[in-house]
Amino acid sequence: MPKFPTSPILVPDEKNPERLDLYLIKKGLSLARAQIQRLITEEQILLNGKPTRASYKVKKGDRIDITIPPPTPLELIPENLPLDIRFEDHALLVLNKAAGMVVHPAPGHYEGTMVHALLHHCKDLTGIGGRERPGIVHRLDKETSGVMVIAKTDAAHRFLSKQFKDHSIDRMYWALVCGKVKKPGKIDLAIGRDRIHRKKISARTASPREAETRYLIKERFKTATWLEVSPQTGRTHQIRVHMAHIGHPIIGDKEYGGKTAKSLGLEADRQMLHAAMLGFVHPTTKERLSFSTPPPPDMTVILNHLRTKS
């Protein structure tokens, strides 16, 4: 689908410099502020030919190039796609997401997502949590497998979302990482959108957000370690960025550790990260629930291979 570049904006002498997002609204860009911020993050809005941030204060001579992506389809068509559902009642369902499945529609993924499958399975999700993310309380990266909870009512969505916001959810991941991790530990490193590579998350950010990850050693191998990882916060790509930061990137993570894995001869078709356990309070019964799933087949294959080499 084509994109729609607009005429560049050249900033005249500005006596009172404004944030880029607010400046564009003042100039008549007919988008909501959140949409403008998203376009900046996605590098559809460039400043002097380079990625920038919404908080940048425009100055005389700046050139702003804007590319409007094609509109997102307004209607989501339910699709009969397989879902590995582990629990379901009137308020929610818990499923084991397969690696490779995108959670909700986004540029490049307007079909075949978990949302499309959920709309086929649950006929009354429309509108819960937003039209394009019905029922979605949290997300996993496309390549990450494991346990997710889906809300089936507005009340359940609000109740579960608050638990995620308050970090009262219990979460544990299995992660296969490069190298021998010497001992259990904690990573306390604020992260955010990278200043230069805007599609990546890192500590080199203009908008750092507190992030904490704890990990235990499950099993050591000659060139890798199987970790039990518990994120105490829920930042985008948090586990992947934190593990790469301490020199133990996740096997198969081409974005945050491909070179390290390749140098150790550790290849995988996707990042070896699996959401193994999720615990939360049920929205209506107020019972504490916990769900877990074993390592998926592709992770098991690599684990067995590592054991034979150790």
N, C-alpha and C positions, 0 to 999 in steps of 0.2 A: 504494500500500500504506500502511496506517495506521502511525503512530508511537505509541509507548506512553510517555506521560509518567508519572513516578512522583511520589509525594507529596514536596513540598519538604522539605529538611532544614534545620532552624534550629540553628545552632551555639550551644551553651551556653557558659558560662565555661570556657575552655580554659587550664589552667595551663601546659601545654607545647604551644605551637602546632605543628601538623604540616603538611606539604605536603598540598595538596588531594587528590592522587591516593591518598596513603597514608591520609589521613583517611577517605576513602570506603570503602576496603578495610576499615578498622577498624570502620566503621559497618555492614558487612555487605553492601555492594553486590557481588552475585555475578558479578563480571567480573574478568578478569585485569587487572593493572596497565597493560599495554600497551593493552588495549581501553579502559580508562578514559582514558588519555592521548589516545587517538585521538578519543574522544567530546568531550574538552575542546577539542582542536584543531579539530574539526568544528563547534564551538559547539552541541553537543547538551547540554553541561553548562554552565550559566550561574551566575555568582556575583553575587548582588544584581541580577539581571536583565541582566547584561552579560557579554561574553566574558572569559575569564581564561586563566590558564596553570596547568599541572600543579604547578609549583613554588611557587605562591602559598601562604603560611602562613595558614591559617584563623584567625579570631578571633571573639570573642563577638559574637553578633548577626548574623553572616553568614547569608544565605539561599542555599541551593544547590538549583537546579532541574535535574532530570535527565530527559532524553528518550531513551528507548531506541529506536533505529531498528529497522525490521523485520529479521528475520533474513535473512542472505545465503543464497541457495539452496545446499544442501550439494553437490549434484551438478551438474557442468558438462556440458552436452550438446554434443558436437562439432557444428560447423556448417560446411557446405560453402561457405566464403567465399573469394574470390580472394586469393591471396598472390603477390607478385612476388618469387620466390625467385631469388637471384643465385648461390648456392653451397650445396651440401649434401653431407655425408658422414656417417660413422657417429657422429661426435661432436657436430656442430653444423650449423646452417644460418644463412645470411646472407640477409636479405631487405630490400627497399626498402619501408618502411611508407608507405602512402598517407595523405595528410592527411585528417583526419576519423575515422580509425579509433582507437578506444580500445585501449590495450595489454592491460589486464587488467580483470576485473570489479571494479566499485566501485558505490557507491550511485547509482542512476539508469542504470547500464550493466551489466545482468546478462545481456545477450545481444549478439551481433554484435561481440564484441571479437576482438582478435588471438589471444587464448588459445583462444577457441572454434574459430577457424580452424586453429590449430596442432594442437589435439586431433584434428581431422578428418584433417589431413595426416600427422601423426606418431602412430601408434597406441600408442606406448609411452612417452609423456611423463608419464603420471600419476605424481604424487608427486615429480617432479624439481623442486626449488626451491619446494615447497609446493603444496598442492592447488589454490589459487585462482590461482597464478602459475606454472604448470608450465613449466619451461624458460626463464623470463624472468630475464635477468641484469641488464638495465638497461632504461630506458624512455624514450620520447619523449612529449611532451605530445600530446594528441589532435590539435591543429591542426598539429603539426610533422611534416613528412615526412622520409623518408630512411633511411639504413642502420642496421640493427640486427642483432645476433648473438643466436642462440637456442641454448641448450645442450640436447643430446639425451640426456646421461647425467649421473649425479650427479657423477662425477669431472670432467667437462667444466664443469659448473656451478660447482663449487668453484674450479677453475683459472681460469676466466674472471672469476668474481666477485672473486678476489684481485687480478687485474690492474686491475679498476675501482677497487677499494679502495686499491690502491697508486698509482693515477693513472699507470700505465705504458701505458695505452691511448692510441693516437694518434687524435685526433678533430678534424675540421674541419667547420664549418658554413658555408653560404651564408646571409647575412642582408641583406635590403633594409631600410635604416633611413632615418628621416626626416632631412632636412637634409644639408648638405655636411660630411662629416667631413674635417678639414684634414690630418691626418697619421696614420700608424699609431700604435698605442698599447697600453697595458696598463692594465687596471682591477683594482685590488687593494682590494676592499671586502667586508668580512664581512657576511653576510646571514643571515636566518632568518625565522621566522614573525612577521609584523607584530604589534605589541602590541595594536593596536585592530582592524584588519581581518584577522581570523585566517585567512581563506582566501587572503590575499596574502602574498608574500615581500617583505621590504624590509630596509634597514639599521636601521630603527627596530624593533629586536627585543630581547627579553630573553635570547635564546639565540643570539648571533652565531656563525656558523661561517665560517672562512676561505674566501674565494672569490677566484679570480684568472682573468681573461679577457684574452686577447691578440687583437689584430685587425690585419689588413692591408687596404689599400684595393684593391679589385678594379676598380671603375669608379665615376666620379663623374657625377652628373647635376645638373640645375638645382636640384631640391628634394630630392634623395635620394642615397644612396650604397650601392653594392653592396660588402659587406664579406666577407672571409674571416676567420672567427672560430674561435679555438682555445681552448676552456675548459681550464684547467689543473687545475681541480677539477670535481666533478660535483654541484653543489647544485641543488635544485629551482628551476626558472625562472631559473637563473643568468644566461644570456645576455640574456634579456628584461629582467630587473631591472637588470643592469649597463648595458645600452645606454640604457635609460630614464634611469638615474642621470646619465649624461654628456650628456643632452639630445638623444639620437638614438634614440628608441624604434623598435622594429621596426614597419614598415608592417603595418597590419591587426591589431595587438595591442591589442584594446579594453580589456584589463585594465590594461596598463602604459603606454599611450601613445595612446589613441584621440583625445584632444583635439588633440594635436600633429599627428597625421596628418591629421585633418579640416581643421585650419587651413591646411595646405599643399595641400589638395586631393588627398591620397593615400589612396585607398580600396582595400580588399581584403576578400575574403570570409573570410580567415583570416590569421593571422600569417605573414609571409613569412620563415620560418625553415626551412632544409632541412639535415639531417645529410648532408653531401656525401661524407665519407670516414671510414672506421673502420679502424684497424689494431690488430692484436693478435697474440699468440703462440698458435699452435694447441696445444690441450691435450695431444695425443698425439704429433704429429710434431715439435713445438717449432719449427716453421717460422714466421717472421714473415710474416703475411698482411695484405694491405691491399685494401679494397674501396671503390669510389666510384660515385656516381650523379650524372648531370647535373641541373641545375635542373628541377623538374617543370613541366608545361605552364602552370599558372596563374602561376608565378613568371616563366616565359619571356615570357608575354603582357605582364606589367607591365614587365619589363626592356625589351622592344621599345617599349612606349608611352613609357617614360621617355627612351629614346634619341631618339625623334621629337620630344620636347619640349625637348631640350637643344640 
